[in-house]
Amino acid sequence: MSEGPLNRTTDESNGAAGDRPEQLAELKQLRDKIDNIDNQMLSLLSERARYAQRVGHIKHGNIYRPEREAQVLRRVADDNPGPLSGDAVQRIFREVMSACLALEQPLRIAYLGPAGTFTEAAARKHFGDAPDFETCASIDDTFRAVSAGHADYCVIPVENSTEGAVGRSLDLLLDTPLRVCGEVSLRIHQNLMSKATDLAAIKRVYSHAQSLAQCHEWLNAHLPHASRHAISSNAEAARRVEDEADAAAIAGEVAANLYGLNILAPNIEDAPNNTTRFLVLGTHDAGPSGQDKTSIVCSLPNRPGALYYLIEPLSKEGVSMSRFESRPSGAGLWEYVFYVDMDGHAQDPHVARALDGLRERAGFLKVLGSYPKAI
């Protein structure tokens, strides 16, 4: 029996068919070209970093400009020739900008912890991995961290596509001196995780109240007898069940990896497109990027037709509202404030005129910030 054909078949099945001279020569040429491109990329990255440092020296103070980053990310996605996807190109450029900024001004970002929350994922999506990320025990603490100067920015959840507004975030926005300077949209995949290996062992389920609500129907169908416990964050839930073999947490996949848990059921959210919107808050405004939102909070005068009277300036100036949310003001029984998101930047002439009209008509109005729309 000849060994030649057998050896050749074995080599081909192991991916070694390229040992033919012409293929080896082509592989070497391709790898040499890739190495050459890598060297060019490294040189260009270093040059870009030096320019970024020079910008920091000229500007002094705050050099993080969310509107500038948004413009860069939109441009590279629009100009992308492929075959990489637009999302992939944006992720690469986000990390490049994040690393360059860290050379001159390392950022400190506060978020609702512990490590592994969806808020951390949103913060990293927006800022890249170069900043220092600081965990906070509550949403209130994230606001305080920036107000006290312990962090440069905080990231907070503000609304979910399934469960609506995050009430505590809205309440804090009413009184904070911080400014909204960015937003992040994050697709949420909820996972049931535990030290146990079987659903039958689960007697308790922990998670944030929003996450429990987002998985309500799944829990009814698969764990109808397990008690449900709302706690400060889904990552805190994952950390808690490390030591409870008959308990489970609902959280993201990162939390399962961090705390050594088994994912008993992935993607248990009831809505297939479950998405949470986060806001980025800092001590400064964002300039116009060309694709912006403006968020305000206001109160209505106590008169018939007050709502129509209030929003008429928006209609008159052709300003579109993307969100209108009522919330008890806390000032008295049945008194409400209204959170409004509108398209455009406060510096855009038609938006500025609309805001002037609102100020004349509202009992109270606060501009929370203008910022680039989520990338």
PyMOL commands that set and color helices and strands:
alter all, ss='L'
color gray80, all
select helices_A, chain A and resi 4-13+17-19+21-59+66-79+86-104+118-127+139-147+167-175+199-201+209-214+216-222+234-243+253-258+306-316+349-361
alter helices_A, ss='H'
color red, helices_A
select strands_A, chain A and resi 108-112+132-136+153-160+164-165+179-187+191-194+204-207+227-230+247-251+262-265+275-282+292-299+321-328+336-343+364-372
alter strands_A, ss='S'
color yellow, strands_A
deselect
rebuild
show_as cartoon
